[in-house]
């Protein structure tokens, strides 16, 4: 293989140990062209490159220098939150995966400089959190809001990324010292017996164990998982806040094996479940695996928006009740979409089931990508499915308007790290063969089996996989058939093969040779999707989808003066697809016919008696764009769910 075809190391963000109880193992990957290459190039060249400047302006880096006593002019903590160190660690993780993919001297130098600042700030006993080191309070006394373990977890993940990308141990040594300090501080009979208000350290400790081989890291992760749900955060967790969010917010209301639904703060819940999945992978805990499958199903089946977004409520950024999925008021934090991807990928590795990668695909292209501006510099914290022309949003920067940075800047560096490490979520292997989960132009391999993929996905449904390397024996090559697809065809070396999808996978088994080519064609008609009838807020609505993409209407694409609140659509009227290479970075739009809705009730009263139905007025042409790119032109109206034209209306 040529250098540009050689995949990167298979040691990505999740690297199960050889004895792990997994159905699938992550394969190596390098994205070389197409949709995800475009977005990842922007992430590398603009977002990640701009990160140090943003962290400097927000005071995050000055906090480390002040804690190290190397910047006396900034002796006071800068920022509004105790956990601002985590933004630096997430950026370092993003930079680490980017260095593994495309090392550049400038990025390597910036990483080394920041690592030196982090290391210099660490106390001799291993403790590291600048807020408390700069006089914000006493360490380990504010477990609810202090987020010391949360920050430690992101430090560990950054250290693992840097080590796997470069072989360096400077940041890994810092992370191990902090982990050892935590192990000496927490546990039955120790100085502290409790859990963090924001789960995250659990999955990080498992990855640290996978990297160092230190079983005490795995044992500490198990302690935190088992200790959670026993009410240790019920006293004092709301210090400094007007309201107590309650134990569900902290994920401290029930032990995980007793939980029967996903509840509370969406990011906290899903980070906890991702950590539990890591433990199940490494310990073979079948009871925990079964519980995780049930909780994932509760999330996916009753508490996930069409876009893959999760977290229905602005209030405490929480999951709502089953089928509480309003289009206009769903919070759908960008970090929650990222957490959903983390949880689902671990479940895919654990079980081998395609449904987890189906949700990953939906979330990546829609609920996650909407949070990332096309310019790489503007972000969304919340991702609703409906924005009115006169939107009355709550004060602050957590609005449905793209923002350069946030007071609580968790989302931008979190998105950077997911995009930088994304190729590691695309392919797997096991003793039976090789599996492609997501479709992007690039090279993917497991050491014994390597394929080169070419595709214009998600705009077109053809995926061409050419074998670069294969063992001499019979190997199963599996491709995921997305849940939205009801028509597909497979050809091998130009000849159609009769294969059927089984549990979401189509598998071709043969003794592959170099240059063998497998072509998968997925049917991609426009779909008018109905909501579940139990979603009261969406009854009588339809949404447009094509392939993995959810579409939306934006003001900018419609005729002047059209109010998106007025329109109705008829799913019986065919929609057309048009390639628009010069629009929003190059997209396919969907054009459909709708009508203005005219109401028959009096202007001053919005309710009417039976029999006084709305009537459909003038026919209008409507243009829809992918939801993942909405809000990149202005802050106008947008909607995903469209009222369906009632039968018999004129």
Secondary structure, DSSP 8 states (H G I E B T S, - for coil): --TTTS---S--S----TT---S-EE-EEEE-SHHHHHHHHHIIIIIIHHHHHHHHHTTHHHHHHHHTTS-GGG-S--SS-TTTHHHHHHHHHHHHHHHHHH--HHHHHHHHHHHHHHHHHS-TTS---HHHHTTSS-TTS-TTT--HHHHHHHHHHHHHHHHHHH---HHHHHHHHHHHHHHHHBSTTSSB----SS--HHHHHHHHHHHH--HHHHHHHHHHHHHTTSSTTTTTTTTT-SS---HHHHT-SS-GGG--S--SBHHHHHHHHHHHHHHHHHH--HHHHHHHHHHHHHHHHHSB-TTS-B--BTGGGB--STT---TTT----HHHHHHHHHHHHHHHHHH--HHHHHHHHHIIIIIIGGGB-TTSS-B-S---SEE-TT----SSS-SSS-BS--SS-HHHHHHHHHHHTGGGGSEEEETTEEEE-S--SEEEE-SS-EEEEEE-TTTS-EEEEEEEE--SS-EEEEEE--TT---EEEEETTEEE----BTTEEEEEE---TT-EEEEEE---EEEEE--TT-GGGTTEEEEEETTEEEEEEGGGS-TT--TTTEEE-TTS--EEEEETTSTTSEEEEEEEEEEEE--S-TT-----TT---EEEEEEEEEEEEGGGTTSS-S--EESSEEB--TT--
